[in-house]
């Protein structure tokens, strides 16, 4: 079997965890699987590099923050017994020097800042992959580093680059055909057609694994993390979330878009296109089956598979008598937001067309309001449309499952449960697929809502 093994930051958080990753790789090779390994930066390193980048830009940078970060890598090198590896020592010192020099070249708050920041962030993956490949070689596994910027081709949207799939697939296949050693691949990274490094968005290493899996036509993509697969709810909200054994790609995407952080939503796209199963497993309990994500699954009487949520969203409500029966109002509304890169998380509209409400991230609220005021300036002056109403400190909650399509009254049950808990629902949306019911509640009531729904849909079935 041909596999991609992807290890996230939590799997390579320290020396002991790195050794655990090596044992999983060695065991998989011993089972005669052909594998490719994708690795994230060590846990917390990307966050540290982002903070350093912003501090440099804002004139608040202190060199000790970088020295602390580099010392952490040095400590891991020593703890795994690689301190005598002369080649690794030379490369580590070179990376350290290059990073220090790069920080001195910060362009400030200019259009080039994101390009510069992506270059800074690349060092997290370069360091982790270099250390892991050296550790494998020290244990007689013939491994080498593959900097994904050589083969993953993207546009120039620094920080969240769009991948040119076919060009990337062709380069990946050509590279791998000329390299027989085990490839330890940097996750999260790509490069535009001019060779400038880009990043694929936070948690983009999942995406990298899926891109390489699709290019190499693997049989399975394994996402190794620190939980027992995808769970029925956030373990910070419920005491005993259940590991979900199987999901469809669509269910996994719905949960991920609504806040489940185990897998990065775009990661499903290349795998779905090639119909490659994704298995989410726990690095620290590898004997457990984890969660299998594939095109189809047996429903086995399940109505829902999971609950997920996004906290701290803002709900904007546009309403007015002048909206009733007027063509193109929503087109103008959402186009003006999309043109400035604002993503709408939920939309709900009254049948009368008298009002439309939608959820956005709180940091995008002011820009959204300004754009809407500009777009509908005439209608606002004429009082056809009322001033925007803004509600903040809200949470989006989603109830997801293929079985909901075939279960009459499921929406009624969801809102009956919320009513019993005296939780007021601010807005409701149900996708046309009928596998997702989403609603907005106050942040302070989100946990109570999820706990109540979890008891109904998952805990009763256990007893």
Buried (B, 14 or more C-beta within 10 A) or exposed (E): EBBBBBBBBBBBBBBEBBBBBBEBBBEBBEEEBEBBBBBBBBBBBBEBBBBBBBBBBEEEBEEEBBEEBBEBBBEBBEBBEBEEBEEBBEBBEEBBEEBEEBBEEBEEEEEEBBBBBBBBBBBBBBBBBBBBBBBBBBEEBEBBBBBBBBBBBBBBBBBBBBBBBEBBBBBBBEBBEEEEBBBBBBBBBBBBEEEBBBBBBBBBBBBBBBBBBBBBEBEBBBBBBBBBBBBBBBEEBBEEBBBBBBBBBBBBBBBBBBBBBBBBBBBBBBBBEBEBBBBBBBBBEBEEEBBBBBEEBEBEEBBBBBBBBBBBBBBBBBBBEBBBEBEEBBEBBBEBBEEEEBEBBBBBBEEEBBBBBBBBBEEBBEBBBEBBEEBBEEBBEEEBBBEBEEBEEBBBBBBBBBBBEEBEEBBEBBBEBBEEBEBEBBBBBBBEEBBBBBBBBBBEBBBBBBBBBBEBBBBEEEE
